[in-house]
Amino acid sequence: MTPLLKVTNLAVEFSTYGGIVCAVRGVDFELEAGKTLAIVGESGCGKSVTVQSMMGLTPMPPGRLVSGSARLRGEEILGQRRVQGKEVRGAEIGMIFQDPMTSLNPTMTIGDQIAEPLQVHRGFSRREAFTEAVKLLELTKIPEAQKRAKQYPFEFSGGMLQRAMIAMAIACKPSILIADEPTTALDVTIQAQILDLLQDIQQEIGMAIILITHDLGVVARVADEVAVMYAGKVVEFGKVDDIFYRSAHPYTVGLRAAMPVNDPSRNHVLSPIEGSPPDLFSPPAGCGYCSRCPEAMEICATEAPPTKALNRGHTSSCWLQQDGAPHPESLFFNEERL
Amino acid sequence: MTATDVLLEIKNLKKYFAMGSGQYIHAVDDVSLSIFQKEIVGLVGESGSGKSTFGKTILGLHSKTAGEIFYRGEALPKKYKTSDYRQFASRMQMIFQDPYSSLNPRMTVGEIIGEGIRLNKTFKLSEVKDRVAVWLERVGLQADHMSRYPHEFSGGQRQRIGIARALILEPEFVVCDEPISALDVSVQAQVVNLMGELKQSMGLTLLFIAHDLSMVRYVSDRMAVMYLGSLMEVGAADDLYFSPMHPYTEVLVGSNPEPDPTAERERLSTSIQGEIPSPVNVPAGCRFANRCPKVMDICRKDTPKLIAINDPEREVACHLYG
């Protein structure tokens, strides 16, 4: 079965005053219809650039697509505006952004902004589109949708704006919704509401979701599959249980140890990942995580590790998973959950 | 704890902001809280609950509308004069939320960190540089970073600069206003651990403001939950987190997703409807009544008082107990 979306060897660089930044350095992942894929990683690891270049939202220049392909139902979408007669952006793939305050037009009413994609992509008349916009606002559980549709963004709270953004992104019933840190700017209570809403809508219209986040709690809550990114590469990919209970890459293990756990015993100390991510102006020759990795070996500094399949659908790019490599204890501390 | 251990006693603190036409934002409304020496109090709540205003009002960055603050038994002035700032700045400091906008981009790191002790004139100018170098190393940076500008540093490093700037005066009490919420997960733990070490070595008392409960539980001795300008619950950090009494605390703890897929799948949906109401027209009765899953008739009429339940350290403002 062909996956809904298959991204292979995607690489994007930017030319800046300081030189060329290799933001994304060969990313592969697959997404199945109706599933949720979470892309996790620190700021600057290339999560957002990956999805933005897929949608053609990276300005080129200064950006440049070095290599790679992204196929939606087998058809290339990189550099294409339309596939199978539908526009990629808006109609096939919808997107919501981190900061709803700055991503909406302050001079247009919420209703008009939601109606716009319907007029552009589906050929609705203004009046039809507005009626539909009100229905969408109701779908995203905004009270008094009729009245709210005539209001401007400044009259909405952050959580309500994010609902309006979701309404806009799903207006044309896309097959994929990309959510770029949709709840980072929101309170935990509102975050819970938005995550519930995304899951309800996903079931209702059967779209796939790519969720970009750095919060492993959010990942555990909504993801089916997880891609862990570091320094422009996917270092580990797998089902959510593989990532949390059978973490293979030292970076994934490090991320989990840096997160607080809800354990009443206070003995657990947070163990941060020391250091900071590498400079992508001159990306390291070997593994990107080498300089911060507690298990680094000589080979890690000089050669990039190949990607190894560990299990069904679980891959990791680390020299430790190669045959004959040592088995450090730190990687297996979570085995008891198996 | 005895009364002599109290470092800071806040009594009925109010801070209203005038909006014109006789309307006021009730940012902090009648909050009383005692902070003991060498403890970390975590202050949590949604945005708009008045946490930051509370912290800033304690330090005199906002002048208070009503109420009293006692520092080691001595009342702090209602409105700060320049000389008051001189006097209190070396005792009370603040670490700000956003490491990007809280550092002056046109000053070098050395100037930023050294400004406090330079103005305080407790050190000779030649000594200032040495102190800055010592502090840069104490927060995990290098002494030669002092000639660089803030833009040359990452978010985590900038937050360390902010910490050095606040602590170089060796204050007793520091308000940390969401010091980690702008940072990446891996870096958050670095900063939290650094603050823990410094707290130990300097004997600091901290008011740690945040909205991420699970992180706050790690650093705090006690936690206080704030909603719409009022305290809802105060208690020892672990007690409050693992056995919340106030329905709002329960909601806050329950909304916090855990990094454990099995636990998340088993979790019932805990999200509550609605959002924090406007602090301009504060509802009568309990402030949380219109969102509360356990609301009763009395909640809409009478405002519950913060009262001690069972043990003296646990205080809850809810009609369910009382």
Interface residues (C-beta under 8 A of the other chain):
Chain A: E42 S43 S157 G158 G159 M160 D187 V188 T189 I190 Q191 A192 Q193 L195 D196 H214 D215 L216 G217 V218 V219 A220 R221 A223 V240 D241 F244 Y245 G254 L255 R256 A258 M259 P260 V261 N262 P264 R266 V269 L270 S271 P272 I273 E274 S276 R337
Chain B: E46 S47 S154 G155 G156 Q157 D184 V185 S186 V187 Q188 A189 Q190 V192 N193 H211 D212 L213 S214 M215 R217 Y218 D238 Y241 F242 V251 L252 G254 S255 N256 P257 E258 P259 D260 P261 T262 A263 E264 S269 T270 S271 I272 Q273 E275
